[in-house]
């Protein structure tokens, strides 16, 4: 059985998704800017945009015009807001 090799943007998206799932990045947190990630990771802006687009399609992040990308609030499975305690 051969191992599946992920593209760079898949790797980046998976790392960020894991940070969101683990609670390291929480709802409302701003993700690093494309420029900052480009410098930190040494990848092209296209790679970062693809990773962010993947996370956006999975409902994990949202783009805000002229502000960047932010972690979305988790929605309940039933589509209803959580009940007050």
C-alpha positions as CSV (number, residue, x, y, z in Angstrom):
1,X,0.0,0.0,0.0
2,X,1.4,3.4,-1.0
3,X,1.2,6.4,1.2
4,X,-0.7,9.4,-0.1
5,X,1.4,12.5,-0.5
6,X,-0.5,15.6,0.3
7,X,0.1,18.8,-1.6
8,X,1.5,21.8,0.3
9,X,-1.9,23.5,0.5
10,X,-3.5,20.3,1.8
11,X,-0.8,20.0,4.5
12,X,-1.2,23.6,5.5
13,X,-5.0,23.4,5.6
14,X,-4.8,20.2,7.7
15,X,-2.4,21.8,10.2
16,X,-4.7,24.8,10.6
17,X,-7.8,22.6,10.8
18,X,-6.2,20.5,13.5
19,X,-5.4,23.7,15.5
20,X,-9.0,24.7,15.2
21,X,-10.3,21.3,16.3
22,X,-7.8,21.2,19.2
23,X,-8.9,24.7,20.4
24,X,-5.6,26.3,19.8
25,X,-7.4,28.6,17.3
26,X,-10.8,29.5,18.6
27,X,-13.9,31.1,17.1
28,X,-13.2,34.7,16.2
29,X,-9.4,34.3,16.1
30,X,-7.7,35.8,13.1
31,X,-5.6,33.5,11.0
32,X,-2.1,34.6,10.1
33,X,-2.0,37.0,7.1
34,X,-1.0,35.6,3.7
35,X,2.1,37.7,3.9
36,X,3.1,36.4,7.3
37,X,2.5,32.8,6.4
38,X,4.4,33.2,3.2
39,X,7.4,34.5,5.2
40,X,7.1,31.8,7.9
41,X,6.5,28.8,5.7
42,X,8.3,29.8,2.5
43,X,5.3,29.0,0.3
44,X,3.6,31.0,-2.4
45,X,0.6,33.2,-1.7
46,X,-1.3,30.8,-4.1
47,X,-0.7,27.9,-1.7
48,X,-2.0,29.9,1.2
49,X,-5.1,31.1,-0.6
50,X,-5.8,27.5,-1.7
51,X,-5.5,26.3,1.9
52,X,-7.7,29.1,3.2
53,X,-10.3,28.3,0.5
54,X,-10.3,24.7,1.5
55,X,-10.9,25.6,5.2
56,X,-13.6,28.0,4.1
57,X,-15.4,25.3,2.0
58,X,-15.2,23.1,5.1
59,X,-16.9,25.8,7.2
60,X,-14.0,26.2,9.5
61,X,-13.0,29.8,8.6
62,X,-14.6,32.8,7.0
63,X,-13.0,35.6,4.9
64,X,-13.8,39.1,6.0
65,X,-13.4,41.8,3.4
66,X,-10.2,43.8,4.0
67,X,-9.7,42.1,7.4
68,X,-8.4,38.6,6.6
69,X,-9.5,35.1,7.6
70,X,-11.2,34.2,10.9
71,X,-12.1,31.0,12.6
72,X,-15.9,30.5,12.4
73,X,-18.1,29.7,15.4
74,X,-19.0,26.0,15.5
75,X,-22.6,25.3,14.6
76,X,-24.6,22.7,16.5
77,X,-25.4,19.5,14.5
78,X,-29.2,20.1,14.8
79,X,-28.8,23.6,13.3
80,X,-30.3,25.0,16.5
81,X,-28.4,27.4,18.8
82,X,-27.1,25.7,22.0
83,X,-29.6,25.8,24.9
84,X,-28.9,28.1,27.7
85,X,-27.5,26.4,30.8
